[in-house]
Amino acid sequence: MNILFYSPDGKPEPWIEGFARALPEAQLQVWREDDATPIPADYAVLWKPPAALLQGRSDLKAVFNLGAGVDGVLQLGAALPASVPIVRLEDAGMALQMAEYVSHAVLRYFRRFDQYELQARDGQWRFLPPYDKQDFAVGILGLGVLGSRMAAALQHFGFRVNGWSRNHKVVPGVHSYAGSDELDQFLCDSRVLVCALPLTPETTNLLDRRTLEKLPHAAYLINVARGAHLVEEDLLALVQNGHIAGATLDVVRKEPLPPTHPFWQEPRITLTPHVAALTLRDESIRQIADKIRALQRGEPIAGLVDRNRGY
């Protein structure tokens, strides 16, 4: 079989070597924009591909996305071969990393370490009364594989956890909300809001002034999904007027964040450079290789993307 690989980030050689070990029966080639003729392939393994890579292809049996979020592929629209299944990574080590990141951000706010850091800059040694955990529910937008793992980690620390998704989901220990009719109540009941949603037309700009104002006074926002979920000027205004106590953002609309962006000057907004969950190469290769072999045997696989839903 022939596998076509593309990723704009980093070097392809470790991926090629890894797939050669995991799928020795496959021939792997890296797609390059200056290729004179299309490279024939049975499968494509890619991340944020240009339209030219997939447009007009009729030879592919499946497209494997090197991540859980598939917006970078689906945004190609009509350039995607209509009948070719798109397959996302279901976990590949990302869920645990996300749980670590979100737990740290929640605990940092709950234990008031963010405020202690600001006091330390000013040379202040001052006790701050602790928050009451009974009045401190964490709400997770998105209860998929990643969101469910976050919920389990936060419950370990004794936090009440709410979850919101498109349809009701049963996650142990989580108070589940679903659909647009229950979104406002979910927000009102959540002192910390964690965004772990896929990016779709329905979730783009979901975190705007109207949504964020539904959160309790001095609530906190954590975004580990996509920058386009958030209307950045609305968050900034609500942080500056005190309705939102602060935010931890691993994603922003334009990455890297321009040096002149006002987020850099707002000390209550913590920024990290899209590192909440890194794709682990060996685990990703193993998962994709197993699914390719299953497809070759005519067996069903998990992780198929519903193009209409966007995930």
C-alpha positions as CSV (number, residue, x, y, z in Angstrom):
1,M,0.0,0.0,0.0
2,N,1.1,3.6,-0.5
3,I,0.7,6.3,2.2
4,L,1.1,10.0,1.6
5,F,2.3,12.1,4.6
6,Y,2.1,15.8,5.1
7,S,2.6,18.1,8.1
8,P,3.7,21.8,7.9
9,D,5.3,21.6,11.4
10,G,8.7,20.0,12.1
11,K,10.6,17.4,10.2
12,P,8.8,14.5,8.5
13,E,11.7,12.0,8.9
14,P,10.8,10.7,12.4
15,W,7.2,10.1,11.3
16,I,8.4,8.3,8.1
17,E,10.8,6.1,10.1
18,G,8.0,5.4,12.7
19,F,5.5,4.3,10.1
20,A,8.2,2.2,8.4
21,R,8.5,0.2,11.6
22,A,4.8,0.0,12.3
23,L,3.7,-0.7,8.7
24,P,6.7,-2.3,7.0
25,E,4.4,-3.4,4.1
26,A,3.6,0.2,3.2
27,Q,5.5,2.7,1.0
28,L,5.5,6.2,2.5
29,Q,6.1,9.4,0.7
30,V,6.1,13.1,1.8
31,W,3.8,15.4,-0.2
32,R,5.5,18.6,-1.4
33,E,3.8,21.5,-3.1
34,D,6.4,21.5,-5.9
35,D,5.6,17.8,-6.9
36,A,5.2,17.9,-10.7
37,T,2.6,15.0,-10.8
38,P,0.3,13.7,-8.1
39,I,1.7,10.9,-5.9
40,P,-0.6,7.8,-6.0
41,A,-1.7,6.8,-2.5
42,D,-4.1,4.5,-0.7
43,Y,-4.1,6.6,2.5
44,A,-3.2,10.1,3.5
45,V,-1.8,11.0,6.9
46,L,-1.7,14.7,7.4
47,W,-2.1,17.8,9.5
48,K,-3.5,21.2,8.2
49,P,-3.1,20.2,4.6
50,P,-3.3,22.6,1.6
51,A,-6.3,22.1,-0.7
52,A,-4.0,21.0,-3.5
53,L,-3.0,17.9,-1.6
54,L,-6.5,16.4,-1.6
55,Q,-8.4,18.2,-4.4
56,G,-9.5,15.8,-7.2
57,R,-8.1,12.7,-5.6
58,S,-10.1,9.5,-6.3
59,D,-7.5,7.0,-5.1
60,L,-7.7,7.5,-1.3
61,K,-9.4,4.9,0.9
62,A,-9.2,7.2,4.0
63,V,-7.6,10.4,5.3
64,F,-6.1,10.3,8.8
65,N,-5.8,13.6,10.7
66,L,-2.9,14.0,13.1
67,G,-4.9,15.4,15.9
68,A,-8.3,15.3,17.6
69,G,-9.5,18.5,16.0
70,V,-10.4,18.2,12.4
71,D,-11.2,21.8,11.5
72,G,-7.9,22.1,9.6
73,V,-9.1,19.4,7.2
74,L,-12.8,20.2,7.0
75,Q,-12.2,23.9,6.2
76,L,-11.0,22.7,2.8
77,G,-14.7,22.1,1.9
78,A,-15.2,21.2,-1.7
79,A,-11.6,20.3,-2.1
80,L,-12.1,17.2,0.1
81,P,-12.9,14.0,-1.9
82,A,-16.6,13.5,-1.2
83,S,-16.6,9.8,-0.5
84,V,-13.4,9.4,1.4
85,P,-13.7,8.8,5.2
86,I,-11.8,11.2,7.5
87,V,-10.4,9.7,10.6
88,R,-9.3,11.6,13.7
89,L,-7.0,10.6,16.5
90,E,-9.2,9.6,19.5
91,D,-6.6,10.1,22.2
92,A,-3.0,9.1,21.5
93,G,-1.9,10.4,24.8
94,M,-3.6,13.8,24.5
95,A,-6.3,13.2,27.0
96,L,-4.0,12.8,29.9
97,Q,-2.0,15.9,28.9
98,M,-5.2,18.0,28.7
99,A,-6.3,16.7,32.1
100,E,-3.0,17.8,33.6
101,Y,-3.1,21.2,32.0
102,V,-6.7,21.9,33.0
103,S,-6.2,20.6,36.5
104,H,-3.3,22.9,36.9
105,A,-5.2,26.0,35.6
106,V,-8.2,25.2,37.8
107,L,-6.1,24.7,40.9
108,R,-4.1,27.8,40.3
109,Y,-7.3,29.9,40.3
110,F,-9.0,28.0,43.1
111,R,-6.0,28.2,45.4
112,R,-5.6,31.9,44.4
113,F,-2.0,31.4,43.2
114,D,-2.7,33.7,40.3
115,Q,-3.4,36.5,42.8
116,Y,-0.5,35.6,45.0
117,E,1.7,35.9,42.0
118,L,0.5,39.4,41.3
119,Q,1.0,40.3,45.0
120,A,4.5,38.9,44.9
121,R,5.4,41.2,42.0
122,D,4.4,44.1,44.2
123,G,6.3,42.8,47.3
124,Q,3.0,42.1,49.2
125,W,2.8,39.4,51.9
126,R,-1.0,39.1,52.4
127,F,-3.3,36.2,53.2
128,L,-6.3,35.7,50.9
129,P,-9.3,33.8,52.2
130,P,-9.8,30.5,50.4
131,Y,-12.8,29.8,48.1
132,D,-15.5,27.4,49.2
133,K,-15.2,24.3,47.0
134,Q,-19.0,23.7,47.5
135,D,-19.7,26.9,45.6
136,F,-17.0,26.2,43.0
137,A,-18.2,24.0,40.2
138,V,-16.1,23.5,37.1
139,G,-18.1,23.4,33.8
140,I,-16.6,21.6,30.8
141,L,-17.9,22.5,27.3
142,G,-17.5,19.2,25.4
143,L,-17.7,15.8,27.0
144,G,-15.8,13.7,24.4
145,V,-12.7,11.7,25.1
146,L,-10.7,14.7,26.2
147,G,-13.5,16.4,28.2
148,S,-14.4,13.2,30.0
149,R,-10.8,12.7,31.1
150,M,-10.6,16.3,32.4
151,A,-13.8,15.6,34.4
152,A,-12.3,12.5,36.0
153,A,-9.1,14.4,37.0
154,L,-11.0,17.3,38.5
155,Q,-13.2,15.0,40.5
156,H,-10.1,13.5,42.0
157,F,-9.5,16.9,43.7
158,G,-13.1,17.0,45.0
159,F,-14.5,19.5,42.5
160,R,-18.1,19.4,41.4
161,V,-18.1,19.1,37.7
162,N,-20.7,20.1,35.1
163,G,-20.6,19.1,31.5
164,W,-22.3,20.4,28.4
165,S,-22.5,18.8,25.1
166,R,-24.7,18.7,22.0
167,N,-26.6,15.7,23.3
168,H,-26.9,14.4,26.8
169,K,-24.0,12.2,27.9
170,V,-23.6,10.0,30.9
171,V,-20.2,10.6,32.5
172,P,-19.7,9.3,36.0
173,G,-20.0,12.0,38.6
174,V,-20.7,14.8,36.1
175,H,-24.0,16.8,36.0
176,S,-24.8,16.7,32.4
177,Y,-26.4,19.6,30.4
178,A,-27.2,19.4,26.7
179,G,-28.4,21.5,23.8
180,S,-29.1,25.2,23.5
181,D,-32.0,25.1,25.9
182,E,-29.7,24.1,28.8
183,L,-26.6,26.1,27.9
184,D,-27.5,29.2,30.0
185,Q,-28.2,27.1,33.1
186,F,-24.9,25.3,32.7
187,L,-23.1,28.6,32.5
188,C,-24.8,30.0,35.5
189,D,-23.9,26.9,37.5
190,S,-20.1,27.0,36.6
191,R,-17.6,29.1,38.4
192,V,-14.8,27.9,36.0
193,L,-15.6,27.4,32.3
194,V,-13.4,25.0,30.3
195,C,-13.8,25.0,26.6
196,A,-12.9,21.6,25.0
197,L,-15.3,21.7,22.1
198,P,-14.6,20.9,18.5
199,L,-14.6,23.9,16.2
200,T,-17.7,24.0,14.0
201,P,-19.8,26.8,12.5
202,E,-22.1,26.4,15.5
203,T,-19.3,26.8,18.1
204,T,-17.4,29.5,16.4
205,N,-17.6,32.7,18.5
206,L,-19.6,30.8,21.2
207,L,-17.5,32.4,23.9
208,D,-18.8,36.0,23.4
209,R,-20.0,38.7,25.8
210,R,-23.5,37.2,26.0
211,T,-22.2,33.8,26.9
212,L,-19.5,34.9,29.3
213,E,-21.8,37.2,31.1
214,K,-24.0,34.2,32.1
215,L,-21.1,32.9,34.2
216,P,-21.1,33.9,37.9
217,H,-19.3,37.1,38.9
218,A,-15.5,36.6,39.1
219,A,-15.7,33.4,37.1
220,Y,-12.6,32.0,35.3
221,L,-12.2,30.9,31.7
222,I,-9.8,28.1,30.4
223,N,-9.7,27.6,26.6
224,V,-7.8,24.5,25.3
225,A,-9.8,24.0,22.2
226,R,-9.5,26.6,19.4
227,G,-9.0,30.3,19.3
228,A,-12.0,30.9,17.1
229,H,-14.3,29.8,19.9
230,L,-13.5,33.1,21.7
231,V,-14.4,36.6,20.9
232,E,-11.2,38.1,22.3
233,E,-12.3,41.7,22.7
234,D,-15.3,40.5,24.7
235,L,-13.2,38.5,27.1
236,L,-10.8,41.4,27.6
237,A,-13.6,43.8,28.4
238,L,-15.1,41.5,30.9
239,V,-11.8,40.8,32.6
240,Q,-11.1,44.6,32.9
241,N,-14.6,45.3,34.3
242,G,-14.2,42.4,36.9
243,H,-17.0,40.1,35.7
244,I,-14.4,37.6,34.6
245,A,-11.6,37.2,37.2
246,G,-9.1,36.0,34.6
247,A,-8.4,33.4,32.0
248,T,-5.8,30.7,30.9
249,L,-5.7,30.5,27.1
250,D,-3.7,27.9,25.3
251,V,-5.1,28.9,21.9
252,V,-5.8,32.2,20.3
253,R,-7.2,33.3,16.9
254,K,-3.9,34.2,15.4
255,E,-1.0,32.0,16.4
256,P,1.6,33.1,17.3
257,L,-0.1,35.9,19.2
258,P,1.2,39.2,17.8
259,P,3.5,41.2,20.2
260,T,1.1,44.1,20.1
261,H,-2.0,42.1,21.2
262,P,-3.6,43.5,24.4
263,F,-3.6,40.1,26.0
264,W,0.1,40.4,26.6
265,Q,-0.5,43.5,28.8
266,E,-3.3,42.0,30.8
267,P,-1.7,40.2,33.9
268,R,-5.0,38.3,34.6
269,I,-4.8,36.5,31.3
270,T,-2.3,33.6,31.2
271,L,-1.0,32.5,27.8
272,T,0.7,29.3,26.6
273,P,1.7,28.6,23.0
274,H,-0.8,25.8,22.1
275,V,0.9,23.2,24.2
276,A,-1.9,21.8,26.4
277,A,-1.7,18.5,24.6
278,L,1.0,17.6,22.1
279,T,0.6,14.8,19.6
280,L,2.7,11.9,20.8
281,R,4.3,10.5,17.7
282,D,4.7,6.8,18.7
283,E,1.2,6.5,20.1
284,S,-0.3,8.3,17.1
285,I,1.6,6.1,14.6
286,R,0.5,2.9,16.4
287,Q,-3.2,4.0,16.4
288,I,-3.2,4.9,12.7
289,A,-1.3,1.7,11.8
290,D,-3.8,-0.4,13.6
291,K,-6.7,1.3,11.9
292,I,-5.1,1.0,8.4
293,R,-4.7,-2.7,9.0
294,A,-8.3,-3.0,10.1
295,L,-9.5,-1.2,7.0
296,Q,-7.4,-3.5,4.8
297,R,-9.2,-6.4,6.4
298,G,-12.5,-4.8,5.8
299,E,-13.2,-4.2,9.5
300,P,-15.0,-1.1,11.0
301,I,-12.9,1.5,12.8
302,A,-13.6,4.1,15.4
303,G,-12.8,7.8,15.1
304,L,-14.7,8.4,11.8
305,V,-15.6,12.1,11.4
306,D,-19.2,13.2,10.6
307,R,-18.7,16.0,8.2
308,N,-22.1,17.4,8.9
309,R,-21.4,17.7,12.6
310,G,-17.8,18.8,12.1
311,Y,-16.2,16.2,14.4
